[in-house]
Amino acid sequence: MKAATIQLETLTCPSCMQKIEGAVKKLEGIDKDTLKVLFNSSKVKVNFDEDKLGIDQIEGAITNMGYEVLKSNVK
């Protein structure tokens, strides 16, 4: 498992959090129990199985929803 912190452009409303959370949860390999979309800091924190998907796929799910990814940190 890898842990990712993804910095987004500023989130403007709580429904944005729900949209992003829903899109990321659909991805195979996401640890749904660790997924947190933080409204105040505009960050997504999640653990994922690197054998099933990469950070680029997580970022793609977010950008496909219309949100801008500024940077990602994977450990």
Secondary structure, DSSP 8 states (H G I E B T S, - for coil): -EEEEEEES---SHHHHHHHHHHHHTSTTEEEEEEEEETTTTEEEEEE-TTT--HHHHHHHHHHTT--EEEEEE-
